Every structure is written in structure tokens, then in C-alpha cells.
Amino acid sequence: MDNENVTEIFMQHGVTLKKASASHMSALSTVGVLAFCKYQNRDLHFFEWKQTDMCEILDTESQDSGWSLVDTIESTSSSPIPGISGSAQKSSEANDATAAGQTEGFPTSKNAKPSVMVFFRDLLGIEYSKNELRFFNPDYSVHSAYLFAHGSPYSFVDFLERRRFIRKNSRRKHYYYCQEVAETDDKLQRSFSELNIEDIRNRPRANPYFDFVSKLASVHHQILPLGRAAPEERRSPQEELGRDVVVKQPTSNGIDKMKKEEVRPVVSKLAPRPPVHRGQPLTAKQWADLKAQDGSITDPDLLKEIIFRGGISDDIRAELWKYLLGLDVWEHTTVQRDERRASKTQEYFQMKLQWLTITPIQEHNFTGYRERKCQIEKDVKRTDRTYEFFAGDDNPNLAKLQDILMTYVMFNFDLGYVQGMSDLLAPILSLVQNEAESFWCFVGFMAKVFNNFDIDQKGMKQQLEHLRTLLAFVNEKLYNYLMENQSENMYFCFRWLLVWFKREFSNIDIMHLWEILWTGLPCPNFHLFICVAILDQEMDVFINQEFTFTEILKHVNELSGNLNLLAILEQAESIYLQVKRSLETSKEPHVELRKMIGEEISPGQQQQQQSGSDEDDDSYAAIVSEKSTEDQEAMQRKVDEACDLSLSYAFF
């Protein structure tokens, strides 16, 4: 059978074969790759474990590489790989798996590495415990067992469950029955599951009751008793903003019918948006005037204010970035600055020497390091190659880029390397050029966006929720439209937040934007106001052309290279001032908004917010408890479908 007739759906690296039939005795305790594959022309799925001795680098010439999500080595190696046709050569040893019911049709190869293969349909179930995964034959015997080097096999099992290949056993906590299902041909409906960011779905809600009702709008079951009404003493944020709530009521024949329930409008208390005008960049003369005779900076706050208002002139940008990113210290004299740079340079090369002196045997036995190295080599080849600084083959600047990223792995091995980090480093290296100084500037930048790359994606979930809250407050019309089109999850802004708009602006513009954001003015979350400003400008396009989520996502991606940074900065600051002034006169706590703009929260406001949250949680729990099992399954299918669409263009 030809290789192109086999598709690898899910692949997990660093898997050790713990138990198998006697014919695979020589492969026990060796490390390999566990894959879930499909024969395309036979619509059959199968598992295959294949021994590996090195990490293969997938070369690509595509400059616009397909990433938009947090992609750590741990999550990358346990994430499904959509649409990649892998080599599916099976050794003759696969025929030994007939104990599990395989028959004929296996490809063979004389030089194939040891492998274990089993048809999915011939397994009774699978079970995981800590870092071990076991496959069971129909007679309840263990077909094979595997140890996962990168933590729990939960993500592997979770993927199969979300794709409904397996069904959870109600009595055994981590046991699942296998059930072969027909796959849909619509790749858009599978993209979210394959990207494995299901945690984003479970983000906390500002008001669970109303969000619950809107999410269940298309479920063909009656969830709430017809006579039940919401408590009158509590209002939703949408009611406070004077919006209409759209509810679906099931008709007698079981077909949903839209019913618009009018909510008494409340007069908006938003302050008007004041006009804002940008300033001029910081000049070399201003920079010199702010230096004392000993080289220390006399007024860093004034300096940051000037940078926020207009950025930095090209001729002094490299020097200022070293301060903004923490390599240099504002209070240090010239002597202290030089001493610190010399010390940091020495420290950098000590860390670089650590990975340069790793022997081939050490690298072979160090899976985590080897996989990070492979990912870096792959990404460096496609980072900013259209810019002169990185253009051409055998470009020494590419070697610098790779060396800095490899050294960061040694500096912070818990995080290691994540796809997207090369995009953050490239502008720094092209400007600073000195390898050691570029490294420490990159370390400072990563300290500002470190939460973007959490393995559990907690930081990104929180930012998406904050963006949703902010948009609902400042642009009711757009937020309502997104709600009506199941787009309020804000997933189309994921790439913006992950790498701070790196893919949306030119290299010159992104340098200007980043140095403004690095000042921390006017608040630490000003990048969220940048997002709202862009969406605010595109609102008429979304609404007038009646974009659905997929069309919104596609349009947002097509904005890359077509945005006016100056106009966006002015509008973002104007929105910030509007929010700040509105909160100053508001009697509502708005705790999350106040935190976003850097205000201190009084104990009274915090207590009031917590009290409201407790009431909402109780109400939500009461409503959920009324759902039947069928209702819950229908709800989950609806959420899965919405999430599938939400990131269908994530790799465009």
C-alpha cells in the first residue's frame, strides 16, 4: 500500500514500549513514536508505535509558517497533526499482531525500524494511569503498554474522546471503550480538536446564567421550565449595557424558533472618547539631556512618557531597547553599565558552552533537549526570511538566531522553546546585532510575555476573557453582533495576543509598537486596547457584510500588512481614556476592568464583586443540574462544533 494512502492523525514523541507480544521483545524499553493513523482508501484506523533514534526535522520553505497557538514541546509532541501524510511503512513484525485480529494488507520494508501495530477496531478499550497507556484485546488481556516521557497520556486520550473514537467507562475512572466512527470530510469541523486547545472553552464567564442561555440557543431540548424566571434583583452585564438578549424557544414540533425578548434599555454611562494626537519620537538630543554626567538616567518616567507618545528615533533605538528590556539599568552609571554588560556577556557564553559541549550520546539520551533543538532548527529556517538581515542561504545571522534560542533553552529549560519565540527574537537581533546583548534583551521581552506560553494556556485564556469583557464595555454594538454569530470567544485575536501583533505589521511598525508597549503606559494591558481599536475600526465591515465567525477570522488574518499603526494607537489611547473616565463616575465595581487599567481595588469593591459572583454560580449550578444526560451531550456537540470553526484558519 502506498505511503500517500496513510494519514497520521495524531502523533506523540518520546513514548517507550513497556509491554508487547513476544515477537517484539527486542524493542521493549526503547523510545519511539506512537501514532494514530488512517488508511484513506479503506477508512480504517490503527495505532502504530515505531522505534526512533533521532528527531527528524521537517524542512519547509514557507515563510508564513502555520502557527497561531501556544505550542510548547510538550504540547507539540502530543498534538494532532492535521493533513500530514506520514511514512506508513510497517515492518513484517506488524503481522505478528494477528492476536488482536489484524489480517492482510500491511506494507513492509526490509529496513523498517521495530514497530507495533494494531487496528483500532480490534481493540476492546484503552486505559491510562499516570504516564502509562495500555491497549486491551477483546479478551481483556493487555495488547501492549507504553510509557509517556512528557507527562501524562491524557492529551492523547482526550483527543480520541473528543473525536468520539472512544467512550468513557462509567465505573473505571481512566478506562475507555473503543468505537470506530466515520470521520467527517469537513476539515474545518476538525481543526479545533486537532489543535488541542480545549482548555480555552472552559474559561470563566462574567455571568454564567445569560452565557448559558445564549450558548444553548441551538440545542433542540427544553432546558428551563417554561414558568421559571430569572431573579429580578440581579441583572446581567448585557442588561446593564442596555442590549437585547436573544433566546431560542423550542416550538411544539421540536423546531427552534427565534424569539427576541426585549430588555428594558439602560442609558449608557460611557464617557465620550476624547481626541488623541501622537507626539514626536525621542531624539538623540532629548536622550542626552536626560543623562547625568555619570551616565545615569535622571528621569526614567519622563523618558517612558516621551517614548509612549512618539516612540524612539532610529539612531538611538538600539541603545534605548537595552534599557526598556532590562539589560541596562536606568540608575546605573556608565561604569556600572559597562561592568554589567561584561558580566552578562560572560554569563551568556557560559550557558552557550553548555549546549555546545553536549556529546552525541548525551543528546541521544536527552529527548527533551533533542526535540527542542529540532524545533528551533526548523523554525529558524523560516523566520523573517523576506528581510535583508535574514535573507539568503548560509546567512550568519540565522546561525546567531539559532544560537540565542538554543541558549535560552539552557537559561529556562522549564519553558525551553515554543513556536513563535523566533518571531519575537528576530526584530531584536536585527536591531541590536550583538549576540549576547540580543539574548538578554530577548530574556527581558520573554519576561513580559511569559504567560502567553503557559503549557495550560492559562495566560492566553485570561487575556481572551479580559478582551471580551473590555469589548462588551466599550462597543456594545459590535459585542452584540459577535454574540449573535457565536464569535464572542475572541479566538480570532489569538495570534495578535500571542506574539504582540508581530504578524500584523511591518518590521519598522512592529519595532515602534513594541517599544511603546514596553513602557507599560498608560497601563500594563494597553495591548488589549490595541485589539479593541482594530476591531472597532473593522466593525462596519463585520456587520454590513454579515460576517460569520469563519469570515471574521479570515478577514482578521487578511488585515496583516494593511493596518495603520498611527491611527490604531490614537484610537486605542482614546478608548483607554474613555474607559478610565467612565469608571471614575461609575457606581458599579467593574473589578476586572479596573484591574485591566491598573487601578487599585478597594476591599469594598472586591467584596461586592465576589458576592455577585457567588450568586451567579449558585444560579448557574441550579440550572445545569436540571439538564439530562442527552442535554449535556447535545450541548457538548454544539460547543465542539463552534470551537472547530473558531480556529479553522489558525494556520493561515
C-alpha positions in Angstrom: 0.0 0.0 0.0 1.4 3.4 -1.0 2.5 5.8 1.7 0.2 8.5 0.4 -2.8 6.2 1.3 -2.0 6.6 5.0 -2.5 9.7 7.1 -1.1 10.3 10.5 -3.8 12.0 12.6 -2.1 12.2 15.9 1.5 11.7 16.9 3.2 11.5 20.3 7.0 11.5 20.6 9.1 10.2 23.4 6.9 7.0 24.0 8.6 3.9 25.5 7.3 0.5 24.6 6.8 -1.2 28.0 4.9 -4.3 27.1 4.1 -6.2 23.9 3.9 -9.7 22.4 7.0 -11.9 22.4 7.8 -11.1 18.8 8.6 -7.5 19.9 10.8 -8.5 22.8 13.9 -6.7 21.3 12.0 -3.4 21.2 10.9 -3.3 24.8 12.2 -0.4 26.9 13.1 1.6 23.7 11.8 5.0 22.8 9.7 5.7 19.8 6.7 7.5 18.3 3.1 6.5 19.0 0.8 7.5 16.1 -2.9 7.2 15.4 -3.3 6.8 11.7 -5.9 6.1 9.0 -5.9 4.1 5.7 -7.7 6.6 3.5 -8.9 4.2 0.8 -10.2 1.7 3.4 -11.5 4.0 6.1 -9.6 2.0 8.7 -7.9 3.5 11.8 -4.9 2.0 13.5 -2.3 2.6 16.2 1.4 2.2 15.4 4.4 2.6 17.7 7.7 2.8 15.8 11.2 3.0 17.3 13.2 6.1 16.7 16.7 7.1 17.4 16.7 10.7 16.4 14.4 13.7 15.7 13.6 14.2 12.1 13.4 17.9 11.0 10.6 18.8 8.7 12.0 21.4 6.3 9.7 23.9 4.8 10.2 26.9 2.6 7.0 28.6 3.7 7.7 31.9 5.2 4.2 32.2 6.7 4.5 29.1 8.7 1.3 27.9 10.2 1.3 28.6 13.8 -1.1 30.7 15.9 -1.3 28.8 19.2 0.8 28.2 22.2 2.9 25.3 21.0 5.3 24.0 23.7 7.4 21.0 23.0 5.2 19.1 25.4 2.0 20.1 23.7 3.5 20.0 20.2 4.6 16.4 20.7 1.1 15.5 21.9 -0.9 17.5 19.5 -2.6 16.1 16.5 -1.1 16.8 13.1 -3.8 17.5 10.6 -3.4 16.7 7.0 0.2 15.4 7.2 0.8 12.2 5.3 3.5 10.4 7.2 5.5 7.5 6.1 3.4 4.5 7.0 5.8 1.7 6.2 5.2 -1.2 8.5 7.7 -3.9 9.2 6.8 -7.5 8.8 6.6 -7.6 12.5 3.2 -6.0 12.2 1.8 -9.3 11.0 2.6 -10.7 14.4 -0.3 -8.6 15.8 -2.8 -11.1 14.4 -3.6 -11.9 18.0 -5.6 -8.7 18.0 -7.4 -9.5 14.8 -5.3 -8.0 12.0 -5.5 -9.6 8.7 -3.8 -8.6 5.5 -2.6 -5.5 3.6 0.3 -4.3 5.7 3.1 -2.5 3.9 6.5 -4.0 4.6 10.1 -2.8 4.4 13.3 -4.6 4.8 14.9 -1.7 6.6 11.9 -0.8 8.7 12.5 0.0 12.4 10.8 -2.2 15.0 7.2 -1.3 15.2 3.9 -2.4 16.9 0.7 -2.0 15.0 -2.9 -2.8 15.9 -6.2 -1.9 14.1 -8.4 0.3 16.2 -11.4 -1.8 15.5 -9.7 -4.9 17.0 -9.2 -3.3 20.5 -11.7 -3.5 23.3 -10.5 -0.4 25.1 -7.7 1.7 26.3 -6.7 2.8 29.8 -4.2 5.3 31.2 -2.6 5.7 34.6 -0.1 8.5 35.4 2.3 8.3 32.5 1.3 4.8 31.2 -1.1 3.9 28.4 -2.5 0.4 27.9 -4.4 -1.2 24.9 -6.7 -4.1 25.7 -7.7 -7.0 23.5 -11.3 -8.2 23.2 -10.5 -11.0 25.8 -9.5 -8.2 28.3 -5.8 -9.1 28.0 -3.3 -6.3 27.5 -2.2 -6.0 23.9 0.6 -3.5 24.6 1.6 -0.8 27.1 3.5 2.4 26.7 5.2 5.0 28.9 5.0 8.7 28.0 8.2 10.6 28.7 6.5 14.0 28.6 4.0 13.5 31.3 0.5 12.0 31.3 -1.0 10.5 28.1 -4.2 12.4 28.9 -4.0 14.7 25.9 -3.7 11.6 23.6 -6.8 10.0 25.2 -8.6 13.3 25.4 -8.2 13.8 21.6 -9.7 10.4 20.9 -12.6 11.1 23.2 -13.3 14.5 21.7 -13.3 12.9 18.3 -15.7 10.3 19.7 -13.4 7.3 18.9 -13.6 6.2 22.5 -16.3 6.3 25.2 -15.6 6.7 28.9 -16.4 3.8 31.2 -18.7 4.9 34.0 -17.2 2.6 36.5 -13.5 2.7 35.8 -12.1 6.2 36.0 -9.5 6.1 33.3 -10.8 3.3 31.1 -12.4 4.0 27.7 -14.2 1.7 25.2 -13.1 1.8 21.6 -15.8 2.6 19.0 -15.0 3.1 15.3 -16.7 6.1 13.9 -17.0 7.7 10.4 -15.0 10.9 10.1 -16.5 14.0 8.6 -14.9 15.2 5.4 -15.2 18.8 6.6 -11.7 19.7 7.8 -13.0 22.9 9.3 -15.1 20.9 11.7 -12.0 19.1 12.9 -9.4 21.8 13.2 -10.0 22.8 16.8 -9.8 19.3 18.2 -6.6 18.7 16.3 -5.1 21.9 17.7 -5.8 20.6 21.2 -6.6 23.9 23.0 -9.8 22.7 24.6 -8.9 24.5 27.8 -9.9 27.7 26.3 -13.5 26.6 26.1 -13.6 26.3 29.9 -12.7 29.9 30.6 -14.7 31.6 33.5 -17.8 33.5 32.5 -18.7 37.0 33.5 -22.4 36.0 34.0 -22.9 32.2 33.7 -26.7 32.4 33.5 -27.0 34.6 30.4 -24.0 33.0 28.8 -25.5 29.6 29.4 -28.8 30.6 27.7 -27.1 32.1 24.7 -24.8 29.0 24.3 -27.8 26.6 24.4 -29.8 28.6 21.9 -29.5 26.0 19.2 -29.8 22.8 21.4 -33.1 21.0 20.5 -34.1 20.4 24.0 -36.1 22.5 26.6 -33.6 23.2 29.4 -35.5 25.6 31.6 -39.1 25.1 32.8 -41.4 27.5 30.9 -42.7 29.1 34.1 -39.2 29.8 35.5 -38.0 33.4 35.5 -34.6 34.9 36.4 -34.4 36.6 39.8 -35.5 40.2 39.4 -32.9 41.6 41.8 -30.0 40.5 39.6 -29.2 42.0 36.2 -26.7 40.7 33.6 -23.8 42.9 32.3 -25.7 42.8 29.0 -28.8 44.4 30.6 -26.6 47.0 32.3 -25.3 47.9 28.8 -28.9 48.1 27.5 -28.7 45.3 25.0 -31.3 42.9 23.7 -31.0 39.3 24.8 -31.8 36.7 22.0 -33.3 33.5 23.3 -34.4 30.4 21.3 -37.7 28.8 22.5 -38.5 25.3 21.2 -41.8 25.1 19.5 -44.3 22.3 19.9 -43.0 20.4 16.9 -39.4 20.4 18.2 -38.1 23.0 15.8 -36.3 26.0 17.2 -37.9 29.4 16.6 -36.1 32.7 17.3 -37.8 34.9 19.8 -36.4 38.3 20.7 -37.0 39.1 24.3 -36.9 42.8 24.8 -34.9 44.1 27.7 -35.6 47.5 29.1 -32.8 49.6 27.8 -30.5 51.4 30.2 -28.9 54.6 29.3 -25.2 54.1 28.6 -22.9 55.9 31.1 -19.8 55.7 28.9 -17.9 58.9 28.8 -17.2 60.3 25.3 -13.9 59.3 23.6 -11.5 62.3 23.8 -9.4 63.2 20.7 -5.8 62.0 21.0 -2.8 63.1 19.0 0.5 61.3 18.9 3.8 63.0 19.7 7.3 63.0 18.1 9.9 60.3 18.7 12.5 60.6 21.3 15.5 62.4 19.8 19.2 61.9 20.4 19.3 65.4 22.0 16.5 64.6 24.4 18.2 61.4 25.3 21.4 63.2 26.0 19.7 65.9 28.1 18.1 63.2 30.3 21.6 61.7 31.2 23.5 62.8 34.2 27.3 63.4 33.9 28.0 59.9 35.3 25.8 58.3 32.6 22.8 57.5 34.8 19.3 58.5 33.7 17.8 61.3 35.7 14.1 60.9 34.9 13.1 57.4 33.6 9.4 58.2 34.0 9.6 61.2 31.7 11.6 59.2 29.3 9.0 56.5 29.1 6.3 59.1 28.7 8.1 60.5 25.6 8.6 57.0 24.2 4.9 56.2 24.7 3.8 59.4 23.0 6.0 59.0 19.9 8.4 56.1 20.1 12.2 56.3 19.6 14.3 57.8 16.8 16.1 55.1 14.7 19.6 56.3 15.6 19.2 55.7 19.3 16.6 52.9 19.3 19.1 50.1 19.9 20.5 51.8 23.0 17.1 52.5 24.5 15.8 49.0 23.9 18.6 47.7 26.2 17.1 49.8 29.0 13.4 49.0 28.2 14.2 45.3 28.2 16.3 45.2 31.3 19.8 44.7 30.1 20.8 48.1 31.2 19.5 49.7 34.5 18.3 53.3 34.5 20.1 54.2 37.7 23.5 52.8 36.7 26.4 55.0 35.8 28.4 54.4 32.7 31.0 52.4 34.6 28.3 50.2 36.2 26.6 49.7 32.9 29.8 48.5 31.2 30.5 46.2 34.1 27.0 44.7 33.9 27.2 44.2 30.2 30.6 42.5 30.5 29.2 40.2 33.3 26.1 39.4 31.3 28.2 38.6 28.2 30.3 36.2 30.1 27.2 34.5 31.6 25.7 34.2 28.1 28.7 32.4 26.7 28.9 30.1 29.7 25.3 28.9 29.0 26.0 28.7 25.3 29.0 26.4 26.1 26.7 24.1 28.0 24.8 23.0 24.9 27.7 23.3 22.5 29.6 20.6 24.6 26.8 18.1 24.8 28.1 14.9 23.3 26.1 12.9 20.7 25.4 10.2 23.3 24.1 12.8 25.7 21.9 14.3 23.0 20.6 10.8 22.1 19.6 10.2 25.7 18.1 13.6 26.2 14.8 13.6 24.4 13.6 16.9 25.7 16.7 18.7 24.6 16.8 16.9 21.2 13.2 17.8 20.4 13.7 21.5 21.3 16.8 21.6 19.1 14.9 20.1 16.2 12.0 22.6 16.5 14.4 25.5 16.7 16.3 24.4 13.6 13.0 24.1 11.7 11.6 27.5 12.7 14.8 29.4 12.2 14.8 28.4 8.5 11.5 30.3 8.0 11.8 33.3 10.3 11.7 36.7 8.6 13.5 35.4 5.5 12.0 38.2 3.4 14.0 40.8 5.4 17.5 41.5 4.2 19.0 40.8 7.6 17.9 37.1 7.4 17.8 36.6 3.6 19.9 34.2 1.6 21.3 30.8 2.3 24.2 30.3 4.8 23.3 33.7 6.4 25.4 34.0 9.6 22.6 35.9 11.2 20.5 32.8 11.0 23.2 31.0 13.0 23.1 33.8 15.6 19.3 33.4 15.8 19.6 29.7 16.4 22.4 30.0 18.9 20.4 32.5 21.0 17.3 30.3 21.0 19.4 27.3 21.9 21.0 29.2 24.8 17.6 30.3 26.0 16.7 26.6 26.3 19.6 26.2 28.8 18.6 29.5 30.5 15.0 28.4 31.0 14.6 24.7 30.4 11.2 24.5 32.0 9.8 26.6 29.2 12.5 25.7 26.7 11.5 26.7 23.2 8.0 27.5 21.9 6.9 28.1 18.4 6.6 31.9 18.0 9.6 32.8 20.1 11.8 33.1 17.0 9.4 35.8 15.8 9.9 37.7 19.0 13.7 37.5 18.8 14.2 38.3 15.1 13.5 42.1 15.4 15.7 42.4 18.5 18.6 40.6 16.8 18.3 42.6 13.6 18.5 45.9 15.6 20.9 45.1 18.4 23.0 42.7 16.4 25.4 41.9 19.3 24.6 38.2 20.1 25.0 38.3 23.9 23.1 41.6 24.3 20.4 40.5 21.9 20.0 37.4 24.1 19.5 39.4 27.3 17.1 41.8 25.6 15.1 38.7 24.5 15.1 37.4 28.0 13.6 40.8 29.1 10.9 40.6 26.4 10.0 37.0 27.3 9.6 38.1 31.0 6.8 40.4 29.7 5.0 37.8 27.7 6.0 34.7 29.6 2.3 33.9 30.5 1.4 33.7 26.8 3.3 30.4 26.6 1.9 28.6 29.7 1.5 24.9 28.9 -2.0 25.0 30.3 -2.6 28.2 28.3 -3.9 30.0 31.4 -2.4 33.3 30.4 -3.9 33.3 27.0 -7.3 32.2 28.3 -7.3 35.1 30.8 -6.3 37.6 28.1 -9.1 36.5 25.8 -11.6 36.8 28.6 -10.3 40.3 29.5 -10.5 41.3 25.9 -14.1 40.0 25.7 -15.0 42.0 28.9 -13.4 45.1 27.6 -15.1 44.9 24.2 -18.5 44.4 25.8 -18.0 47.5 27.9 -16.8 49.9 25.2 -18.5 48.7 22.0 -21.9 47.2 22.8 -23.0 47.1 19.1 -20.0 45.0 18.0 -20.1 42.8 21.0 -23.8 42.0 20.4 -23.1 41.2 16.8 -20.3 38.8 17.8 -22.6 37.2 20.4 -25.3 36.6 17.8 -22.7 35.0 15.5 -21.1 32.8 18.2 -17.9 34.8 17.9 -17.6 36.3 21.4 -14.9 33.8 22.2 -12.4 36.2 20.6 -10.3 33.3 19.2 -9.7 35.4 16.1 -7.5 37.6 18.2 -5.3 34.8 19.4 -2.4 35.5 17.1 -2.4 39.2 18.0 -2.0 38.5 21.7 0.4 35.6 21.4 3.2 37.5 19.7 2.1 41.1 20.2 1.0 41.7 16.7 4.2 40.6 15.1 2.4 39.2 12.0 0.1 42.1 11.6 2.7 45.0 11.0 5.9 45.6 9.0 9.2 45.3 10.8 9.5 49.1 11.2 6.0 49.4 12.6 6.4 46.4 15.0 9.5 48.0 16.5 7.6 51.2 17.0 4.7 49.4 18.6 6.7 47.1 20.8 8.8 50.0 22.3 5.5 51.8 23.2 4.1 48.7 24.8 7.3 48.1 26.8 6.9 51.4 28.6 3.9 49.9 30.4 2.0 53.1 29.8 -0.8 54.1 30.2 -1.5 50.7 31.7 0.1 47.2 31.6 -2.7 45.9 29.4 -2.6 48.5 26.7 -2.1 45.7 24.1 -5.8 44.8 24.8 -6.8 48.3 23.9 -4.9 47.9 20.6 -7.0 44.8 19.9 -10.2 46.7 20.6 -9.1 49.6 18.5 -8.5 47.3 15.5 -11.9 45.6 16.0 -13.6 49.0 16.4 -12.2 50.1 13.0 -13.4 46.9 11.3 -16.9 46.8 13.0 -18.8 48.2 9.9 -17.1 45.5 7.7 -18.2 42.7 10.0 -21.8 43.9 10.4 -22.5 45.3 6.9 -21.2 42.2 5.2 -22.9 40.0 7.8 -19.7 38.0 8.5 -20.0 34.7 10.3 -17.2 33.6 12.7 -15.3 31.9 9.8 -15.5 35.0 7.7 -14.4 37.2 10.6 -11.4 35.0 11.3 -10.4 35.0 7.6 -10.8 38.8 7.4 -8.7 39.4 10.5 -5.9 37.3 9.1 -6.1 39.3 5.8 -5.6 42.5 7.8 -1.9 41.6 8.1 0.2 44.3 6.5 -2.8 46.5 5.9 -3.2 48.3 9.3 -2.4 52.0 10.0 -0.4 51.9 13.2 -0.7 55.6 14.0 -4.5 55.6 13.7 -4.7 52.5 15.8 -2.5 53.9 18.6 -4.6 57.1 18.7 -7.8 55.2 18.9 -6.5 52.8 21.5 -5.5 55.6 23.8 -8.8 57.3 23.2 -10.6 54.1 24.2 -8.4 53.8 27.3 -9.2 57.4 28.4 -12.9 56.7 27.8 -12.9 53.6 30.0 -10.9 55.3 32.7 -13.2 58.3 32.9 -16.3 56.1 32.8 -15.1 54.0 35.7 -14.4 57.2 37.7 -18.1 58.1 37.6 -19.5 54.6 37.8 -21.1 53.2 40.9 -20.6 49.6 39.8 -17.5 47.8 41.0 -16.3 46.7 37.5 -13.4 44.9 39.3 -11.9 43.3 36.2 -11.9 46.5 34.2 -10.3 48.4 37.0 -7.6 45.8 37.2 -7.0 46.0 33.5 -6.3 49.7 33.6 -4.0 49.3 36.6 -6.3 50.7 39.3 -6.1 49.5 42.9 -9.2 47.7 44.0 -10.7 48.7 47.4 -11.8 45.9 49.8 -15.4 47.0 49.4 -15.3 46.7 45.6 -13.7 43.3 45.8 -16.3 42.1 48.3 -19.1 43.3 46.2 -17.7 41.6 43.1 -17.3 38.3 45.0 -20.8 38.5 46.4 -22.2 38.9 42.9 -20.1 36.0 41.6 -21.3 33.7 44.3 -24.9 34.4 43.4 -24.3 33.7 39.8 -22.5 30.5 40.5 -25.4 29.2 42.6 -27.9 30.1 39.9 -25.9 28.5 37.2 -25.4 25.3 39.2 -29.1 25.1 39.8 -29.8 25.4 36.1 -27.2 22.9 35.0 -28.5 20.4 37.5 -31.7 20.3 35.5 -30.1 19.0 32.4 -30.4 15.4 31.4 -27.5 13.3 30.0 -28.8 13.8 26.5 -29.0 17.5 27.0 -25.4 17.6 28.2 -24.2 15.5 25.2 -26.1 17.8 22.8 -24.6 20.8 24.5 -21.1 19.4 24.2 -21.5 18.7 20.5 -22.6 22.2 19.9 -19.6 23.6 21.8 -17.3 21.3 19.8 -18.7 22.5 16.5 -18.4 26.1 17.5 -14.8 25.6 18.7 -13.9 23.7 15.5 -14.9 26.7 13.4 -13.2 29.1 15.8 -9.7 28.1 14.7 -10.3 26.7 11.3 -8.0 29.4 9.8 -5.5 29.4 12.6 -2.7 28.2 10.4 -3.4 30.6 7.5 
